[in-house]
Amino acid sequence: MTDQLPYYVYVIFLLTTLATYGFLHFGFKGAETKNSNTAMVVSVCIGSWLFTIGVLSLYNFFLDFETLPPKFLIAVLPPLITVIFVLSYTKSRNFIMRMPIATLTYLHIVRIPVEIVLWWLALQSWLPMILTFEGTNYDILSGISAPFVAIFMVGLRSKVKIGAIIWNILALTLLVNIVVHAVLSAPFPFQKYGFDQPNIAVFHFPFIWLPGFIVPAVLFSHLTSLLQLFTKKEENL
């Protein structure tokens, strides 16, 4: 089935995944102390995770829609649990508090190509149009506005703490909106949307990396940024 898609859809999505990986790596690198290799260790772990769920998707592991709980949870629960753990555990929280908030904000630029890919997938009947900017998904606005927030609200020369907080909350709301619609559009027993064209794209390679990596990375960036914004003084961001 995957050979029905134009090659550029794969190319743009793979580059988007690589960009997300790169932003995270540089963010972790910026939080390292002297003689530390934490960024490399974390990046290797993320790479191993991408490889694992990628291989599983190539073998159609996630295409079992009848089993409850869905096998799809194997792709989304581990990164979600990891994000919660990292934010909760004192030692890891101290580490992410040193991550450059500007880098975390620039990461959201990847939401622009993600939304374009989702639109292409909808045109190819891989997911319902409701999951695109022609439907109820306005997440592309977060990607478009991210560079302006990074420069004028959390940048080196300009800081507007309340503006950055509001933007992160609004962008996080847009993320939750598309995630909820995406889950309820999938061909599970609890499907609520997209009956004419269910959301099947994310169960295939390489698009499994969207819910299994890119979405958790975006969520992590928002939560880490908000943690820093609420706990640090404006001049220390």
N, C-alpha and C positions, 0 to 999 in steps of 0.2 A: 504493500500500500504506500510506503514512504517514497517510492519512485515516482509518484504522481505529482510531487511538489517540484516547482522550479528550483534549480540549484542555488539561486541567490538567497532564497529563504534560509537554507541551511548555513550559507556563508555568513550572512548578517547575524543570525542567531549565535553561531559559534564565536564570532568576533565579540558579540555582546557578552557572552559568558566569560570569555577571556578578559574583557575589560573589567567586569565585575570582580573577577579573581585578582586582577592587577590592582584595582582600587583597594581591596581588602588587604592585599600584601603590603602595599605602601603605607596603609593605615597602621597595620601591625608593626611595620618597620619603624614608623615614627614614634611608637610607644616603647620601643626597646631601650633598655639601659645598656651601658657600655659592656662589651664582651658577651652580649646575650644573643642567642640564636632562636628566640621564640618565634619570630616572624617566619623563619624558614620551616620550623617544626609544624606550625599551624598551617602553613601553605601546603606542606606535604600531606598533612592529614586531610585537608580540603580536596586536594588533587586525588587522593585515594578514594574519598567519598564519591567524587564525580565519576571516577572510573567504575566503582562498584555499581552504582545505580544505572550508569550508562550501559554496562554489560547486561544487567538484568532487563533493561528495557529492550535491548537488541534481541533478547530471547523471549520477548512478549510476556514477561513475568507479570507486568502490571495490567494486562488486558483481561484479567479475571474480574468481572464486574458483579458476579453473583455472590462471591464469598463475603461474609460479614464476620469480623470487620474487614474492610477492603484491604487487599495487599498493597494498595497505593499508600497506606499509612507508613509502610516501611521506608518510603522515599521522603515523607514529610515530617514524621514524628522525631526521628533522631536529630535533624538540624534544629527543630523547634525546641526540643529538650535541651540541646546544647546552648542555644541562645539564652534560655531561662537560667541554666546553670551558671553560665559565664557572668550574667548580670547579678546573680545571687551570691556566688562564692566570693568571699572577701579578696582573696589573692588575685583572681582573674579580674574582678571588678576594679581593683587598683590599677591593673595593667591597662584595661580599656579606657580608664579615665584619662590616660595619657595619650590616647589616639588623637591625632589632629582632627578637630571637628570640621575643618574646611574639607579635608579629604573625604570624610564621612558624608559630607553634603554633596560634593562633586560626584560621588558614587551614583547618586540618583539620576544622573544624566542617562544611565543605561535604560531608564524607563521609556525613553523616546524610541530607540530601536525595538524594544520589547513590544511596544504598542503597534509599531508598524508591522512587525512579524505577526502579531495576533490578527491584524487586519488582513494580511496576506493569507493566513491560515483560514480565516473565515471565508475569503473569496474562493478558496479551494475546498470548502465544505469540510473542514477539519474541526471547526468549532462554530458555535452560533454567533451571529453578528452582534448579539447583546453584549458580548465580551469585548467589543472593540469600541473605539471612539465614536462610531456611528450608532452605538447602542447606549448602554449605561456606564461605560468605562471611561472616566475622565482622567485616568492616571497619567496620561501623557503630559498634563499640565504640571505635574510634579517634576517631571524630567526637564521641561522647558524652563521652569522657574528656578531650578536648582543652582545653576551657575550664578544667577543674580543674588540668591541668598548666600552662597559661598563667598561672593565678593563683597557684598554690601552689608551683610548681617553678622557673619562670623569670620570675615577676612582679617588680615593683619592690620589694615588701615581703617577699617570701619567695623563696628560691632553694635548690633541692635538686638539685645537679648530677647526682649519680649516679641519682637518680630520673628526671630528664629524659632522661638517656642511655638508661636501660633502657626507658622508655616509647617513645622514638623507634625503638629497635631492634625492639621488639615490634610497634609500629604499622607499621613498614616491612616486617616479615615478613608481616603481614596483607595489606599492599598487594601484595607479590610473589605471595602465595597466590592472590588473586583475578585478578591479571593472567595468571598461568600458566593457570589454569582457563578464563579468558575466551578466551585464544588457542587453547587445545586444544579449546574448544567451538565454535569458528568452523568454517564449512563448507569448510575447506581440505583438501588431500589428507592432511595429517597429523592430522586431527581425532581426538580420543580420547574426548571426552565429548559429551553432548547430541545424540546421533544422532536421537532422536525429535523434538527441537526445538533446532536449532543456534542459536548466538549470531549473529543477523543485525542486531540493533538498531544496533550501533556503526558499521555501514557506511552508515547513512542520516543525513540531516540532521534535527535538529541534534546527534544523539547521537555523531557522529564527533568532536565536541569533547571527549568523555570520554577516549578514548585519545590524541587529538591535542593536548590541552591540560590538562585537569583532572588526569589521572594524572601527566603530567610535572611539573605544578606541585606536586602533593603530594610526588612524589619529590624535587624540588628543595628543598622546604621541609624535608624530613627530612634530606637530606644536608648542607644548609647549617647546620641546627641542630646536627647532630652535629659538623660541622667546628668550629663555634664552641664547643661544649661541651668538645671535646677539646683545644682550643688556648687558650681564654681562662680566666682565673681566675674563680672563682665570683662574686666581687663585681663583676666587669666584664661579666657577661652582660646 
